[in-house]
């Protein structure tokens, strides 16, 4: 923290500023720039705002040599060290100090209204940062003073993990298969693993379903090779042979003798 306080940063630099003598304030109504004889400034030069720790310094310096003319330490803004006038936004009253305890109030003014705005914003941003740092330091102190949460293991304390049950659960969820659905909202049971029945034997393959009467002939059936037609004589001969063998088989089966 000490190293940070020794470091001095520059917040704002304005090349043209005017300094005026401020008459004593007769009442608490505030300062008015119209009472300063604005056409007769007492000094003109450069303004520089620096910061060292939480304190800001308004420095009035010579434009050419950089020699310090006056300095106003600011420990709070807005405050008594910097005060705006009531009749203009380009003029301010600052309290300068010489380091020996002597103080005086002087008026400063900017020719450009934008320079006056930058002067005001530079002081506001610095003291906003000071308040944030103060709040962070307070929160850190509250955390250090508060009870600390100990999440470490006590001496001799152990934990157990049942990895076997975790593997079973993971394997069980991955091995389930959905049952095939059939029309009507019913579901069929899946086949046993390995294609074996309960008796341990593989079931015989199901015969190919024959075409039912009235079933339309598909294109695949029409593409099969068709048998060639036999001669007329052979057809009748086969018919005679087939009828004769059929009648002899009928007689043998019934036991009747034909006369």
Secondary structure, 3 states (H helix, E strand, C coil): CHHHHHCEEEEEEEEEEEEEECCCCCCCCCCCHHHCCCCCCCEEEEEEEEEECCEEEEEEECCCCCCEEEEEEECCCCECCEEECCCCCCEEEEEEECCCCCEEEEEEECCCHHHHHHHHHHHHHHHHHHHHHHHHHHHHHHHHHCCCCCCCCCCCCCCCCCHHHHHHHHHHHHHCCCCCECCCCCECCCCCHHHECCCCCECCCCCCCCCCCCCCCCHHHHCCCCCCCCCHHHHHHHHHHHHHHHHHHHHHHHCCCCC
